[in-house]
C-alpha cells in the first residue's frame, strides 16, 4: 500500500522519523553531521550521488572505505 500524501500523513511520517532518529542519537547508534560546502562542490557531490544512485550516508561510508584502502 502506498503512503498517503495528505498533509496530515506527511506530518505524521516526519514526526515518526524525527522521533526514531532522536532515539538512535540518544542511544549513541548514530551521529548527525552538518556540512557547509562551496556550492560547486555540493552540486558535484549531488551529481555523483545521482549517477550512483547512492544516499549521502552510503557515499560518506564509501569515501571512508576508499580513504582507508588508499592511505
Protein Blocks (a to p, Z undefined) as FASTA:
>chain_A
ZZdfbfklmmmmmmmmmmmmmmmmmnopaccddddddfklmmmmmmmmmmnopafklmmm
mmmmmmmmmZZ
